[in-house]
Each structure stands twice: as C-alpha cells, then as structure tokens.
Amino acid sequence: MYRSLQDKRILIAGGSGFLGVSLAYQLAAHGAEIVVLSRNVPRVSGPWRYRSWDGRTLGTWRDELEEADGLVNLAGRSVACIKSPDHQDEILRSRVESTRVLGEAVRTIDSPPPVWVQMSTAHIYGDPPQSVCTEQSAFGYGLAPFVARAWEEAFHASLLPSQRGVILRTSFVLGRNRGAGGGALDTLTTLARLGLGGRVGSGQQGLSWIHETDLNRLFERALIEPTMQGAYIASAPHPVPQVEFMRELRRAIRMPIGLPAFPWMVRLGSRFLLRTDPELALYGRYVIPKRLEEEGFEFQLPDLREAMRDLLGRDGQSAG
C-alpha cells in the first residue's frame, strides 16, 4: 500500500458540495489527481476533473474507477430540510443507492481502487441527552440512526473482499466558505450576527464538531494508512454543550449578545423561516473519537475556540 498521495488518482463521489470541494483542494495540494463524480458541476472551479453521475445507474463514469488508487464516497442528500415523507425517502435512497451503484461499478472493472473510504454520520448513535458515545456505543433510534445503519450496511455489502474499507462517522463539520457554501456554520454565524446566537432549549444538548482541516486529514489518513480499517468516529475530542458552542461562536465574531430561544420558537423559525428540521438544533450528542485516540492521531485543531478563530478570523468573517 502506498504511503503518499503524490500522483495518485482519487475519485470523490458526491464531491461537488462543501465537504467534497474542501477535500478535493486538500488532496490535490498533496499531489493527487482528483476526479469528482456528481449530479451537478461544482459551483467553483478547482484542481479536479468532473464526471457526471446520477448516483443511481451505471454509466461511462465507471471507467474512472479503473486503476484508480482510492475511492471516497460522500454522496447523500442534505439533511438540513423539513423532514417531509418525500425528503425522508430521498435522504435514505440518495445514500443507499449511490453506495450500491458504486459497488456494482467496482465489480465490472478489472482493477478497482484498493481502498474505499465511506462517509457516515455520528448521528447513528441517536440523541442521548448525557451519554458520551464511542465506536462501541449502542446505535440510536429514529430516522437518522436508521438511515445511517442502512448506509453502512450498503457499504459493507458493496465493498469488495480485496478492498480495504474505512467508515468515517462524521460530526458537525466547521468549514470555510469557498463558493460551494460553508456548511451549517454559515447559517449559525448569520443568526449570531443578528443577536440570535444564544441558548437553544436547555442548551445542554451535545454538539460534537470537527474542523474541516482535521476531517480532510482523516480522509487522507484513511486513504494512505494500511492499518486503518472499519468504522471510526470523525469528531474533535472535546464535544461541548450547545450553549458553550454558541458562546465561542459569538466570541469569534465579537457579538456580545445572544438571545435565547425556547423550543416552540425554534420549531416555528426552523419550519417557516429557515425551512429546515428544528430537531437539528434542539437535540444533539456527545461523541469522542476513541479509536483515533488509541491509534495516536493528533488533531491540529482540537480546541473549539481556536477552531472558531481560525475559520472566522479577526473580523468575524468566514474565510474564503
């Protein structure tokens, strides 16, 4: 197994969004040739080649997998939406079907990628109020854990016996806005600038997070480290309550005021103003990356205050 990405060809399926663009820049900077498979052309130009992919059917895009050095699958509809029956169905299908068709594709070529790194979610552990979850913790109950289990089961069924497989159960990713969006941090920063960045509900719901730099380093490590295999929690080692998270965000943008929001306010505002799921704000989880800690992985930005300062800068603006 190679230990460097120099001159290696990496495919990023579902790579046109915030996470995919961030990862593509990181891997390309380390010498990799990047191919982005996606339904949509990335909204920004960058160091990659784009191939159209509907995430459901085999096509000529599968030729890109021949003799590729690694496959990363990020594909899946955003969960930041109102959970109507149609949206719930699409959230599930977009993850399971894209994983299955990648599995079909690698079975139709002579030389498939030796490693497949699969995105998953730390929401697989549900929303326990106080428990701190590790990779060995019980899975939760509800839509998100159900989808996550189906996603991972599709991955295990699709992975070739000859491939090394890694699953990254990712928490809330803090990242920069590069024109492809900056993830949910952009929305939270806007609310905080309006004075609405205070306690939500009890404020004690867990907010597990990771800086995009460290997440990208984890993807890179998964691609090149031959001992890395199986499921890992991809989250910084210090999760915090929601009230503390927003306090650090306000500090970074120099906003002294953060009005609290009662649950009924969040439910109304999320549905009619933000058009998203209020449970994303009202519930949460504390997860820690036990396996990474045991393997000696060192986070570059393990502290929330430092991570916020890095992303938001002196003037509180998201870095471009």
N, C-alpha and C positions, 0 to 999 in steps of 0.2 A: 504494500500500500504506500502511495506517495505521501510525503510529509510537507509538501508545499503546493500552492495553487498556481505557481508560475506555469503559464502555457497550458493550463488545464481547461477543458470545456465543461462549463456548468450550466445546466438548464434550470430555470426558475419558473415553475408552473404557477399561474396566478400571480405573475410578478409585476403587474402594471400599477399597483396601488402603493400606498405609503410604505408598507413593510418591504415589498418587492423592490421598489426603487432604491430604498436605503441599502438593502442587502446587495443589490447589483453594483452600486457605487463602491461598496466596501470590498467585494470580491474582485472587481476589476482593478481596483487600486493595488491589489496584491498579485496582479499578473494573470488573472483568469480571463478566459474568453466567455462572455455571458450571452446566453440565448434566453429571451423572455417569451414564454408561451402564455397567451392571454386572449380573452374575448375582445378586449379593447387595446388599442395602441396606447402606450404610456403617454400621459399628458405633457411630459417633459422629455427632451432628448437626452441621451446619455451614452455611456460606453457599453452598449449592448446591441444585439440583433434581435428583431421582433419577428415572431411567427404567430399567425392567427390560430386560435384554438378555442373551440366552444366548450371544452370541459366535459363533453359527453360522448363524442363519437370519434372513432379512429379516422385519421386523415394523413396527408403527406407530412404533417408536423412530426410524426413518429420517427421520420428519418433522422431528425436532430438527435435522437437518443442513441443512434448507432455510434459506438465507440466514444460516447461522452464519458467524462470522468466522474460526474456526480449529478444527481437529481434532487432538487429541493421543491417540495410541493406546499404552496401557501394558499391554494385555491379554496374559496368559500365566500358566500355572500356575507356582507356585513351584518352583524347582529345589532347594530345601532339603528333600530327601526321599531315601529309598532308591531307587536307580535300577533298580527292577524293570522288566520289559518293558512292563507296563501304564503305569507312571509315565512312562517314556521316550516312549511313544506319546502320552500326554496332554500332556506338555511341548511336543512338536512340534506336535500338532494345535491346541492352545489358542492358539498364536501364529499359525500359518499360516491357520487357518480364520477366526479373528477378523479378521485383516487382509484376507483375501479378501472377507468379507461386508461390511466397510466399503467396499471398492472397488465391490462390487455396489450398495450403497446410494447412493453418490455419483453413480452412473450412472442412477439412477431419479428424480432431483430436478432442478429447473430451475436452482437457484442453489446449487451446492455450496460448501463452505468453500474460500477461495482458497489456504490453506496447511494442510499436513498434516505434523505432527511425529511421527515414529515412534520408539518405544523399540527399542533393540537392546542388545547386550552386548559389552563389551570382551573377553569370553571367545572371541570369534570368532577371536582370534589364538592360541588354544590356551594351552599352559602351558610356554613356553620357559624353561629354567632361568635364563638370564642375559641374554638379548637384551632390549633396550628397544624396544618396538614403537610405531610411529606409524601414522597412517592408511594409509600406503603399504606397510606391512609385509605379508608373506605371511600368509594365514589358516592357522590350525592344523588339527590332525587330531583327530578324536574326536567324541563326542556333542555337546558344547556348540558347537564350531565348525560342525558340520553343521546343527544347529538354527538357529544364528544366520544362516548363509547362506540357508537356506530361508525364514527370517523376512524377511530383507531382499529376497530375490527376490520374495516375495509382495507386499511393499510396492511395489517398482518396477512390478510387473505391475498393481497396483491403482490407483496414482496416476494421476490424470487429466493429460493434456497441459497443461491450463490451470492446474494446481495447482503451487505451489512445495513441494517436498518436502525435509524435513530428517530425517536419521537421527542419533540420539544413541547411540553405543556406550558404554554406561554401566558404570562400575566399581562397586566396593563402596560403597554409599551409607551414610553415617553420619547418623543422624537421631534426632529426639526421639520419645518415646512419647506419642501423643495419644489413646490409647484404641484406635487402629487398629493398634497394635503399633509397635515402633521398629526393625523390621528385625533383621538378624543381630547388630547391636551389642548389643541386649538380651541375647542368648544369651551372647555373649563376655563381657559385663560380669558376668553371673551366675557364669560359670565363674571369672573373675578374682577375684571376691569369695570364692570357695571355695578360693582358692590355686592354681587350675589354669590360670592365665593365663600360662604360660611358653612356652618354645620348643617348637614342634611339628616333629618330624622334624629336618631340618637347620636349620630356622629361617631359611633364606636364600631361600625361595620368595617371589616378589614379591607384595606386597599394594598394589595400586593402589586408591585411595579417593577419595571426594568428599563434602564436607559437603552436606547437603540444601539449604542456602541457595543454594549455588553451582549445584547441579543445577537448582533451580527457576528461578534467574536465567537459566540456559541455555535452558530450555524457553521462558521468557518472551522471551528474545532471539530464539529461533528463530521465534516467532510474529509478532514485530513488525519484525524486521530483514530488509528485502527482499533484501539481498545474501547472506544465509545460505542455503546450499543444498547438498545432498549429505550425505555421511557425516562425522561428527565424533566423535573420542574425547571422552567426557564424564568426565574424571577430573582430579583435582588434579595440578599439575605436579611433585609430589615423591613418587613411589611409594617405599615402604620395604620392607625385608625383614620377614617375619612376626615375627621376634624383636624388632625395633625397634617394630613396631606394638603388640605386647602390652606392651612396656616403657612406652610412653606411656599406654596404657590404665590400667595399674596405677598409674602416677604420678597420673593424674587422679582415681582413686578411693582413693588413698592406701593401696594394698596393697603392702607391700614384698616379698611372697613370690609367686613364680610357678613352680610345679613344672613341669619339662619333661615332654613326652610323646613316647614312642617311636612310630613308625608303627603297630606292632601294637596299642598301647594306643588310638590314635586310631581304628583300624578297628573294634575291639571296642566302644569307647564310643559312637562315632557310630551304629553299627548298632543296638545293644541299649538304649542309654540316650537318646540324642538323636533316634534314628530319622531320620538324615539321611545324606548322602553323605560319607564320610571324605575323598574327594579334594578337597572344597571347602576343607579345612584343610591337606592335605598338598601341594597344588600351587598355583601362582599365576602371576602375570605382572606385568611392569613395562610400563606404558603411559604415554605422555605426550601431552598434547593439542596436537600440533604446529600443526594448522590454527587452533585458537583463539589460540594464541600469536602466529601470523603475522597474525591479524586484530586483535590488540591487546586481547583480552578480559582483564580483570583479575579474578582470583579474590579474593573477600572473605576467604576462609579457606584460604590455600594451605599453611599450616603445620600438621602433624598435632597437635603439642602444643596449639596454640591452638584447633584444631577440637575436640579432646577436652575441653579446659577449657570451651569454650562449651556443649557438649552435656551434660557430666556434672556441671558445677558444683562448688562448693567441697566439698560433702559427698559427691560421687561418685554422686549420684542422677540418673537420666535426667530431664531437664526435661520437664514435662508441657505 
